[in-house]
């Protein structure tokens, strides 16, 4: 019902700017989308569809977070088809055409939501499930915005890119490991973030402030998936510090 009502009011306000949404789903050992965690993620996915996937040409891509995130390709890709009703039709026929398009679009959006929920429950690959490359997701998003800007090189429009990260946000890679971040004081978290920034810039060469300045990041951590309040507090502080320093336009947590 939420998707349907939102659709009624926003169906024909087609965005002038291209809109893309990237969804990164943690497929490592530390996150299991079952029970309450799955219910929470499904609700967040539905809200995402409501807010970001209803206008003609809206695009949505799904990636997995694992040990080699930045090297992976999108596992799924969806796009909203624009309405094709002839504006010169008689009013009654035009209304019928509009209503049919609305029903088809609503059905499509629900099928996309169902597909996303099924994707949450997929088993992780045995080759990559033991490490978590979240910075690879940021690099992938940076590459996506660069591509969007190049496709609109006349500079008259500003591509709209939102990134949703479904993860416990505990980076565990060869470069950076955040498993024990809950044991640090906030001042030491800042020092750790400053140190890790240098590592990120040295190893993720496509991370570029020029492109990150136009990206909005939404972090969706499972409420029951974070072990302690201290861990959550430190993780939030760490990632907000890191992402702001890298140039991300906005960071929304939860």
C-alpha positions, 0 to 999 in steps of 0.5 A, a space after each residue: 500500500 505504501 508503494 502504491 500511494 506514493 506512486 499515485 502522487 509521483 508517477 508523472 513528475 519525471 526527473 530531469 536529472 538521471 537518477 541511479 541507486 546502488 545497493 551493496 549487500 554484505 555477503 560475508 560471514 558476519 551478517 546473516 539475513 534471517 529472522 529479525 534482521 531480514 524483517 528489518 532489511 526488507 522494510 528498509 528495502 521497501 522504503 528505498 523502492 518508494 523513495 528512489 525507484 518510481 520515475 521514468 528512467 530511474 535505475 537500480 543496481 545491486 552489488 555484493 560486498 565481499 573480499 573483492 567488492 571493487 572488482 565485482 560487477 552488478 549482480 542485478 540491474 533494474 530500470 523504470 520504463 517511462 510512460 508511453 501514453 499518447 498525450 493527444 488521446 481523448 481524455 477517457 482513453 488517456 486516463 485508461 492508458 495512465 491507469 494501466 501504466 500505473 498498475 504495470 509499474 506498481 507490479 514491476 516495483 513489487 517484483 523488484 522488491 521481492 527480488 531484492 529480498 531473495 537476494 538478501 537471503 542468498 548464500 555467500 560465496 565460499 571464496 569471498 565470505 571471510 573478508 569484507 571490503 566496504 571501501 570497495 563499495 565506495 570505489 565502485 560508487 565513485 566509478 558509477 558517478 564518474 560514468 554518469 557525469 561523462 554521459 552528461 558531459 554538457 554539464 547542464 544536469 547533475 546526476 543523482 546518485 544514492 548508495 545504500 550499504 546493507 552491512 555491519 560495516 566491519 571492514 576486514 581486509 588485508 589493508 584494514 580490519 575493524 573487528 576490535 574497534 569497539 575497544 577504542 576510545 573515540 579519540 583513538 577512533 579518530 586517530 585510526 580513521 586518519 591512519 586508515 585514510 592514508 591506506 585507502 588513498 594508497 590502495 583504492 586509486 579510483 576513490 576521488 573527491 571530485 566524484 564523491 562530492 555528489 554522492 549520498 550514502 545510506 548505511 543500513 546496519 542490522 540492529 541486532 547484528 552489532 555486538 555492543 553499543 560501544 561497537 556501534 558508536 565507534 563504527 558510526 564515528 569512524 565511517 562518518 569521519 572517513 566518508 566526510 574526509 573522502 568528500 562524500 556529500 552526505 552520510 545517513 546512518 540507519 
